Amino acid sequence: MNNVLPGFCENVAMTDAAKRSIPLGRQATFDEIGQTCVFLASDASGYITGQNLMVDGGLTRNVR
């Protein structure tokens, strides 16, 4: 089983300072999260298994 672990999405109200704490400087769009799910459901991800995909603009630097 693979997991998509989204960060802050466009529906979350954030201050400019909070947005600057995200390395990409912005929240994810719903489309970006959705495209990650589409990729995992496609044949292109056939050899990916047991992974946690952080889709958070670089906010999380590692997973423990």
Order of alpha helices (4+ residues) and beta strands (2+ residues): beta-alpha-alpha-beta
